[in-house]
Amino acid sequence: MHSIGLEDENTPLSASSPIATPLGNHLDRYHPLVHPPGQPDQFELDVRVPKQAMVANLRKHLNRPAPQQHDEDEDFVYKKPEDNDFLPPLDGKDQAEKYISYIPHSGFHNQRIALVNALLLAAQLNRTLLMPPVVFGDPIHWRKYDSLESFHRRMTKADKSRCRQYLPRRDVQVSPMDNGEEGEDAEPAIPADCQASFRYTSLRWDRLFNMTQIKQRVRVRYRDDYGRTYLQRTYALQPEDTYRIKDDLLYDYRVSDRSGEPLDKYQRELFLWDLRRQPERLLSFGSMFGSGRVMSSTAESEELRAFLNDQFVFDRGALPELFSEVDAILAKLGGARTYVAIHARVGDSLFERFSSQIMDHLWSKLQRYTGLVSPPASSDTLDQASCFAPPARQRAINWKKKEVIPGRPLVLFMATDATDPRHHPLFERIYTTFPCVITLADVYDHAQSSLANLTNPADGVPYGNYLIPFLDGLIASRAQEFTGSMWSTFSYYIRFLHRKALATN
């Protein structure tokens, strides 16, 4: 499952662009009272519900025993003692230490974009960032400040330690009527809140990236829990110590370091000099996602942003299991740069809705290769003998001679979230034109991989499956050339990794 991306930071949508026209009103999807079909906001009142039904539901919840959660309980976040290396001195309760925080949402890549913005803002304000964990699982859709904070609070697993006993059966369909009364071998049903908790897991960012250099330039502490008393217990932050900057729309506020700049997609701006004058110990923001959310018009801030982006490259030391799979797949393909790659994002949300336009755009980009290939004898199967033949050189295409590697066809690696791309109608022309279209399914078996063994020790939930899109993207980033899907932050990130890989080698 690829995480949801709503904008490509390299090519922002323009209402005047013909290809962007269908998305002219895409922000309505994020208005708290206008939800897309099948994605209702759990915590907004649906006025269509009859009053008597709401009253009955309220009575049912009032009669339910309250969860046993103690003040000292914390959410189950994957953390290690060495995470505390390079944190600011003392325990964070000094009244002189000032903070900023924000509330994450959406999929992984949008969470990463928000974190970079928050780190930049923390440095500009000379405050410590309370860094939330990264959340893998069902994407957290944007909500207004209070609703999003409430959502995270309700997501906590601090009161769900009992759920761990059900983890071995998490993938087994259990009848809600199976309560053990039908015989000695009957097992109790998995409680609904436990089933829901198995669909997501939280890790500190250190589990994915080397955060050492960041911590030495920007002051960071961790916010592992959204419980009402967590900040008070952990950092001595009282309610009156907090100044809240609330958002009513996804692109509500922008933080600016100079006046007179067009707001673009944002509704209002907050100025750095005003925020610096706020006396409260904590400035609590809502969303930090979005290109241009935090302006960086000075040379110093531009350098810091570039530095921060460079740190968010997957780290072999943090993710050895991921890179062992990368190495194995690259060996099958013949090595880095012996193929070209695309990212076809068509499987969910906005991208499924506009998949035809996305694939038309990708197809137009692939035309530069059509003169280098001959159609395959069959588009239903992969000719492994020719497509995996050892390459005679380490570059897929010699553009001066307009030729591919002698002895094997041009290999096109396609990173995609489509479940069965070889038989997907949107990919038919690609498979009938290119003789060696290879996807992750052709070279990777998750059940037999080291990723299948990765588990969050805090909650017991496996998270290796959430790294599969990263594996897909890393393989695509090692190609000689890469082409991404429009509007996708994941494509933008692969392109970033591709540039880094080319510069390194």
Phi and psi in degrees as a GROMACS rama.xvg file:
@    title "Ramachandran Plot"
@    xaxis  label "Phi"
@    yaxis  label "Psi"
@TYPE xy
-86.2204  145.027  HIS-2
-73.0431  155.32  SER-3
-73.4458  128.645  ILE-4
-122.19  136.268  GLY-5
-116.314  -8.7781  LEU-6
-153.486  149.706  GLU-7
-101.251  115.659  ASP-8
-66.4647  -21.2978  GLU-9
-81.7242  -30.6364  ASN-10
-133.877  78.9368  THR-11
-62.8352  150.009  PRO-12
-65.6521  144.738  LEU-13
-125.324  132.505  SER-14
-64.5791  -23.9315  ALA-15
-85.6371  -12.1718  SER-16
-73.5276  130.028  SER-17
-58.6283  -37.4765  PRO-18
-76.1801  -18.1197  ILE-19
-95.2099  -8.4558  ALA-20
-53.3263  -41.8231  THR-21
-60.6335  -16.8066  PRO-22
-102.011  15.718  LEU-23
-54.2522  -34.6738  GLY-24
-111.616  28.6131  ASN-25
-65.3496  -19.1806  HIS-26
-67.407  -24.0794  LEU-27
-58.823  -26.1773  ASP-28
-61.255  -22.6575  ARG-29
-106.34  0.0222899  TYR-30
-66.9041  135.28  HIS-31
-60.7621  -18.5972  PRO-32
-108.523  4.00811  LEU-33
-126.05  96.7323  VAL-34
-101.889  144.419  HIS-35
-68.9898  155.263  PRO-36
-56.5896  134.441  PRO-37
80.3611  1.93573  GLY-38
-131.663  61.0701  GLN-39
-71.0746  151.243  PRO-40
-78.3808  122.292  ASP-41
-64.6959  -23.7345  GLN-42
-116.475  13.1823  PHE-43
-101.877  137.618  GLU-44
-68.022  126.03  LEU-45
-88.9539  108.16  ASP-46
-70.1094  -8.86462  VAL-47
-80.6181  -11.6405  ARG-48
-72.7088  128.284  VAL-49
-58.7369  146.388  PRO-50
-57.3967  -42.5647  LYS-51
-64.4605  -33.0499  GLN-52
-67.8266  -39.634  ALA-53
-64.8355  -41.3533  MET-54
-64.0918  -43.8238  VAL-55
-62.5181  -41.001  ALA-56
-66.0715  -39.3039  ASN-57
-62.8766  -43.2894  LEU-58
-61.5604  -39.9236  ARG-59
-61.3781  -42.3774  LYS-60
-71.9438  -34.7548  HIS-61
-67.0393  -29.4837  LEU-62
-85.2399  -7.81636  ASN-63
-80.0531  136.626  ARG-64
-59.8435  138.877  PRO-65
-69.5071  142.524  ALA-66
-63.065  144.376  PRO-67
-85.2566  92.3981  GLN-68
-123.418  122.13  GLN-69
-92.6191  158.801  HIS-70
-57.9354  -33.4953  ASP-71
-82.3778  -7.79925  GLU-72
-67.19  146.121  ASP-73
-131.926  160.102  GLU-74
-62.9187  158.017  ASP-75
-89.0847  86.8799  PHE-76
-107.026  136.972  VAL-77
-74.7209  108.317  TYR-78
-135.341  160.258  LYS-79
-133.038  154.857  LYS-80
-57.4756  -35.9818  PRO-81
-68.8857  -10.7839  GLU-82
-60.1996  -26.8954  ASP-83
-78.2848  -7.72549  ASN-84
-62.5307  136.388  ASP-85
71.4228  13.7905  PHE-86
-76.8413  162.368  LEU-87
-58.1632  156.985  PRO-88
-67.1113  167.614  PRO-89
65.8056  -164.015  LEU-90
-106.492  4.46905  ASP-91
87.3189  0.771837  GLY-92
-95.4324  -3.1234  LYS-93
-61.1667  131.481  ASP-94
-65.8624  -15.4021  GLN-95
-82.2399  -16.1469  ALA-96
-84.2474  125.58  GLU-97
-111.257  151.031  LYS-98
-130.108  161.543  TYR-99
-128.967  153.698  ILE-100
-141.743  166.48  SER-101
-150.224  172.399  TYR-102
-117.841  114.595  ILE-103
-75.4756  158.589  PRO-104
-160.263  173.1  HIS-105
70.7564  -167.7  SER-106
-81.1902  -175.138  GLY-107
-56.3142  -50.0451  PHE-108
-67.7024  -32.7537  HIS-109
-73.5741  -31.7327  ASN-110
-64.4426  -38.5448  GLN-111
-65.4621  -42.8193  ARG-112
-60.6624  -43.1532  ILE-113
-62.7758  -39.3757  ALA-114
-65.2279  -42.5443  LEU-115
-60.6124  -44.1908  VAL-116
-60.3913  -42.9624  ASN-117
-67.5311  -39.2128  ALA-118
-63.3522  -42.7118  LEU-119
-62.1598  -44.2383  LEU-120
-66.2012  -39.9897  LEU-121
-59.1844  -42.1519  ALA-122
-66.2838  -41.9282  ALA-123
-66.3531  -30.598  GLN-124
-93.5862  -3.03553  LEU-125
55.9996  46.0189  ASN-126
-123.692  164.998  ARG-127
-89.5067  131.439  THR-128
-84.3981  128.34  LEU-129
-86.183  100.208  LEU-130
-87.0053  119.688  MET-131
-77.294  162.998  PRO-132
-74.922  164.909  PRO-133
-84.4687  138.001  VAL-134
-109.447  121.317  VAL-135
-99.5058  139.577  PHE-136
139.352  -154.133  GLY-137
-57.073  128.595  ASP-138
-57.5448  140.208  PRO-139
-90.6894  107.455  ILE-140
-71.5519  148.65  HIS-141
-60.6743  142.322  TRP-142
-138.588  167.06  ARG-143
-60.7716  159.503  LYS-144
-46.133  -58.0985  TYR-145
-62.4624  -40.4186  ASP-146
-69.4149  -39.3024  SER-147
-68.42  -41.0746  LEU-148
-62.6716  -42.2242  GLU-149
-63.1274  -39.2621  SER-150
-59.2836  -47.8379  PHE-151
-62.9131  -37.7658  HIS-152
-63.7141  -39.3018  ARG-153
-74.7802  -21.8915  ARG-154
-74.0237  -13.8561  MET-155
-54.5092  144.636  THR-156
-104.451  10.815  LYS-157
-60.463  -28.114  ALA-158
-103.461  16.6437  ASP-159
-121.598  28.3355  LYS-160
-60.6464  -27.3464  SER-161
-66.0278  -20.4439  ARG-162
-69.994  -21.3994  CYS-163
-59.3168  -30.8648  ARG-164
-64.2975  -21.2484  GLN-165
-93.4729  -5.66761  TYR-166
-58.255  -39.8123  LEU-167
-59.7308  -19.3298  PRO-168
-108.949  15.7749  ARG-169
-64.4162  -28.3002  ARG-170
-96.12  3.55558  ASP-171
-94.0552  131.234  VAL-172
-74.2946  115.621  GLN-173
-114.036  128.869  VAL-174
-66.0752  135.982  SER-175
-63.4501  -16.4054  PRO-176
-88.1579  -6.35071  MET-177
-79.9353  86.724  ASP-178
-111.342  18.5989  ASN-179
88.8249  2.66286  GLY-180
-88.1683  -8.1847  GLU-181
-90.803  1.12168  GLU-182
153.054  170.088  GLY-183
-66.5169  -29.2515  GLU-184
-85.2305  -8.49799  ASP-185
-68.2557  135.928  ALA-186
-101.931  148.004  GLU-187
-66.9232  147.964  PRO-188
-64.7424  148.469  ALA-189
-74.0509  123.908  ILE-190
-56.4792  146.591  PRO-191
-60.1791  -38.5056  ALA-192
-69.1587  -29.8133  ASP-193
-71.0502  -43.5235  CYS-194
-57.5424  -42.8823  GLN-195
-64.4704  -37.9386  ALA-196
-69.7385  -21.0445  SER-197
-76.752  -10.8737  PHE-198
-87.0186  0.406719  ARG-199
-152.174  159.486  TYR-200
-154.087  154.132  THR-201
-121.52  136.236  SER-202
-132.669  147.052  LEU-203
-67.5249  151.379  ARG-204
-61.8544  -21.3385  TRP-205
-63.5038  -19.9141  ASP-206
-73.2019  -14.088  ARG-207
-114.686  -33.4281  LEU-208
-131.19  158.531  PHE-209
-83.4025  106.799  ASN-210
-93.4676  5.44258  MET-211
-59.6955  -49.0615  THR-212
-65.6648  -37.3204  GLN-213
-60.7832  -46.5931  ILE-214
-64.8059  -21.548  LYS-215
-86.4289  -8.67252  GLN-216
-114.099  -28.5142  ARG-217
-127.253  132.062  VAL-218
-70.8338  128.695  ARG-219
-135.622  138.061  VAL-220
-132.206  168.199  ARG-221
-98.635  142.166  TYR-222
-118.669  95.2692  ARG-223
-91.7652  -2.27345  ASP-224
-151.11  148.248  ASP-225
-109.534  15.1221  TYR-226
-58.8439  153.197  GLY-227
-63.075  -28.4168  ARG-228
-104.939  1.77186  THR-229
-60.7916  -49.6288  TYR-230
-65.256  -35.0213  LEU-231
-67.5663  -44.9044  GLN-232
-68.1019  -40.5491  ARG-233
-87.8391  -38.3587  THR-234
-126.575  12.9514  TYR-235
55.1221  35.919  ALA-236
-93.2812  112.111  LEU-237
-85.7874  159.553  GLN-238
-53.509  -37.6856  PRO-239
-74.0807  -7.3674  GLU-240
-85.6448  -0.773683  ASP-241
-110.921  131.222  THR-242
-109.847  117.955  TYR-243
-98.5866  128.428  ARG-244
-106.241  99.537  ILE-245
-95.2152  145.555  LYS-246
-113.929  138.279  ASP-247
-105.353  -10.0823  ASP-248
-137.225  159.986  LEU-249
-57.0412  -48.7671  LEU-250
-104.142  68.1417  TYR-251
-82.5778  -70.8579  ASP-252
-110.026  153.286  TYR-253
-125.958  141.068  ARG-254
-96.3294  120.442  VAL-255
-115.202  146.001  SER-256
-106.463  6.02049  ASP-257
-158.469  155.95  ARG-258
-95.0765  166.661  SER-259
87.4712  2.80244  GLY-260
-88.4986  144.408  GLU-261
-59.4426  142.521  PRO-262
-75.8945  -20.3427  LEU-263
55.5272  -121.308  ASP-264
-82.7278  -8.20432  LYS-265
-87.419  157.128  TYR-266
-94.7374  -26.9324  GLN-267
-156.299  167.569  ARG-268
-129.649  147.048  GLU-269
-111.281  135.094  LEU-270
-98.0845  141.758  PHE-271
-56.2174  -41.3803  LEU-272
-66.6933  -29.6501  TRP-273
-72.483  -42.5942  ASP-274
-64.9991  -33.8844  LEU-275
-65.9404  -23.8155  ARG-276
-85.3158  -8.97064  ARG-277
-66.8207  125.982  GLN-278
-80.9195  -17.599  PRO-279
-62.4375  149.353  GLU-280
-69.8706  -28.784  ARG-281
-125.49  125.16  LEU-282
-100.062  113.237  LEU-283
-106.452  109.773  SER-284
-95.0861  161.824  PHE-285
-85.3402  -113.854  GLY-286
-73.1506  144.341  SER-287
-119.696  8.96667  MET-288
-77.9767  146.603  PHE-289
127.106  137.681  GLY-290
-66.1843  138.905  SER-291
76.3824  6.6875  GLY-292
-62.5535  -42.6638  ARG-293
-119.446  113.307  VAL-294
-70.4213  147.581  MET-295
-140.02  78.0833  SER-296
-92.4565  -10.7489  SER-297
-92.5713  158.025  THR-298
-61.0729  -36.9737  ALA-299
-65.3796  -44.9805  GLU-300
-71.4826  -33.7985  SER-301
-64.0841  -41.2723  GLU-302
-63.8892  -40.515  GLU-303
-66.0362  -42.3674  LEU-304
-61.1969  -44.8856  ARG-305
-61.4911  -41.1577  ALA-306
-60.7595  -46.6046  PHE-307
-62.5824  -44.4781  LEU-308
-59.7085  -39.0144  ASN-309
-65.3509  -24.0668  ASP-310
-77.02  -19.7087  GLN-311
-94.0071  55.6375  PHE-312
-110.664  130.197  VAL-313
-52.4396  135.95  PHE-314
-105.112  127.608  ASP-315
-62.0032  -35.2172  ARG-316
-67.5417  -36.9474  GLY-317
-79.5484  -30.5856  ALA-318
-129.957  62.8035  LEU-319
-61.0482  -33.7054  PRO-320
-64.3307  -40.3381  GLU-321
-63.2217  -44.378  LEU-322
-75.2985  -24.0643  PHE-323
-66.1284  -35.829  SER-324
-71.0573  -39.0796  GLU-325
-58.4697  -47.7632  VAL-326
-60.8865  -41.6354  ASP-327
-65.565  -41.2386  ALA-328
-70.9222  -40.673  ILE-329
-60.2826  -37.1481  LEU-330
-63.631  -39.4325  ALA-331
-64.556  -38.2289  LYS-332
-77.8631  -15.3088  LEU-333
105.053  3.9675  GLY-334
109.908  166.158  GLY-335
-62.9728  146.903  ALA-336
71.1753  3.5739  ARG-337
-89.552  10.5984  THR-338
-151.67  167.481  TYR-339
-111.839  163.245  VAL-340
-143.648  153.176  ALA-341
-133.65  161.445  ILE-342
-121.069  116.728  HIS-343
-108.274  100.025  ALA-344
-97.1374  101.992  ARG-345
-137.036  2.95502  VAL-346
-94.2146  -9.17533  GLY-347
-152.432  159.491  ASP-348
50.5173  -133.855  SER-349
-55.913  -36.5884  LEU-350
-73.5212  -32.0651  PHE-351
-69.1534  -39.0447  GLU-352
-64.2866  -37.9698  ARG-353
-112.751  32.0382  PHE-354
-62.3475  -34.2784  SER-355
-64.0327  -44.8175  SER-356
-64.6089  -39.5873  GLN-357
-62.6521  -45.2403  ILE-358
-72.1594  -32.5807  MET-359
-61.3439  -41.7785  ASP-360
-65.1626  -44.1758  HIS-361
-63.4737  -41.4187  LEU-362
-61.4794  -39.433  TRP-363
-62.8741  -35.3844  SER-364
-71.6368  -29.3848  LYS-365
-76.085  -10.1117  LEU-366
-61.8117  -23.838  GLN-367
-66.9518  -17.0979  ARG-368
-100.828  -13.108  TYR-369
-64.0337  -27.9292  THR-370
-74.0836  -6.76792  GLY-371
-102.442  -0.957337  LEU-372
-129.011  159.942  VAL-373
-116.713  142.392  SER-374
-58.4945  147.04  PRO-375
-72.8501  157.949  PRO-376
-65.9172  -33.6846  ALA-377
-144.575  135.915  SER-378
-92.9704  -1.3348  SER-379
-86.0346  -21.4347  ASP-380
-133.598  157.802  THR-381
-96.4964  125.491  LEU-382
-78.6647  89.7455  ASP-383
-65.7374  -34.8181  GLN-384
-59.0587  -43.263  ALA-385
-85.9175  -38.4361  SER-386
-72.9128  -28.0634  CYS-387
-104.838  16.4616  PHE-388
-62.8249  138.972  ALA-389
-57.2452  129.645  PRO-390
-73.256  145.58  PRO-391
-82.3336  -13.9638  ALA-392
-150.987  172.702  ARG-393
-101.064  23.3955  GLN-394
-135.167  130.915  ARG-395
-64.8135  -39.1537  ALA-396
-131.117  133.994  ILE-397
-102.324  100.27  ASN-398
-71.6891  -25.5204  TRP-399
-65.0073  -40.3662  LYS-400
-94.2277  -6.79398  LYS-401
53.4113  53.3361  LYS-402
-141.292  155.364  GLU-403
-97.0683  178.658  VAL-404
-56.384  126.441  ILE-405
-61.3649  137.43  PRO-406
94.7385  -8.28691  GLY-407
-151.5  150.26  ARG-408
-67.7925  167.393  PRO-409
-65.3774  125.989  LEU-410
-92.8032  125.923  VAL-411
-112.286  109.838  LEU-412
-88.487  127.622  PHE-413
-115.956  105.391  MET-414
-78.5557  130.554  ALA-415
-158.367  156.675  THR-416
-101.103  6.68131  ASP-417
-70.2847  139.482  ALA-418
-75.4808  -34.7495  THR-419
-138.692  72.5962  ASP-420
-61.6418  -34.2215  PRO-421
-62.6435  -25.7015  ARG-422
-114.505  17.2413  HIS-423
-87.5636  127.888  HIS-424
-58.9153  -30.0519  PRO-425
-67.9008  -20.9622  LEU-426
-103.077  2.62857  PHE-427
-57.409  -45.5181  GLU-428
-67.7647  -27.8827  ARG-429
-69.2428  -46.303  ILE-430
-69.7015  -28.8457  TYR-431
-84.1562  -10.5955  THR-432
-102.955  -42.0723  THR-433
-101.346  126.68  PHE-434
-74.7598  -21.5525  PRO-435
-129.512  72.4385  CYS-436
-92.3871  115.804  VAL-437
-116.936  131.471  ILE-438
-115.45  172.721  THR-439
-59.295  -33.7476  LEU-440
-61.8936  -23.5218  ALA-441
-80.0547  -17.3053  ASP-442
-131.295  4.6614  VAL-443
-143.739  133.961  TYR-444
-122.146  105.723  ASP-445
-61.7508  -40.0887  HIS-446
-60.8205  -28.9459  ALA-447
-98.1045  4.74077  GLN-448
-95.5587  164.293  SER-449
-70.0839  -21.3672  SER-450
-66.0254  -28.8581  LEU-451
-64.3477  -18.4186  ALA-452
-94.2557  -2.97577  ASN-453
-75.6779  125.271  LEU-454
-137.471  138.979  THR-455
-72.5628  112.237  ASN-456
-67.2833  -17.3018  PRO-457
-74.09  -40.7849  ALA-458
-118.308  -5.84092  ASP-459
80.1738  5.20886  GLY-460
-87.7726  126.159  VAL-461
-63.9587  140.952  PRO-462
-127.147  3.24765  TYR-463
-60.9973  -32.0225  GLY-464
-65.1631  -26.7528  ASN-465
-74.6179  -12.5133  TYR-466
-90.648  -7.44268  LEU-467
-59.4812  -44.0333  ILE-468
-59.7059  -33.7273  PRO-469
-65.578  -41.432  PHE-470
-60.0832  -45.8755  LEU-471
-56.6011  -48.012  ASP-472
-67.2202  -38.3739  GLY-473
-65.1856  -39.9575  LEU-474
-63.661  -43.6916  ILE-475
-61.7204  -35.7379  ALA-476
-71.8774  -15.4661  SER-477
-91.9762  4.55595  ARG-478
-73.3198  165.115  ALA-479
-65.3853  -41.5517  GLN-480
-135.819  148.737  GLU-481
-135.177  139.104  PHE-482
-129.174  129.922  THR-483
-108.463  175.282  GLY-484
-86.0345  138.35  SER-485
-64.883  149.435  MET-486
75.6824  -6.92097  TRP-487
-93.0977  121.238  SER-488
-67.6136  -26.6646  THR-489
-66.7473  -44.1723  PHE-490
-59.8582  -40.9384  SER-491
-60.8805  -40.9943  TYR-492
-67.9991  -40.6072  TYR-493
-61.8596  -40.9603  ILE-494
-62.2571  -39.4142  ARG-495
-62.0274  -46.2548  PHE-496
-63.8914  -35.7795  LEU-497
-64.0337  -44.2358  HIS-498
-62.6432  -40.6289  ARG-499
-63.992  -41.497  LYS-500
-65.6217  -41.8358  ALA-501
-64.1646  -39.0602  LEU-502
-69.0183  -33.2591  ALA-503
-72.2864  -39.2481  THR-504
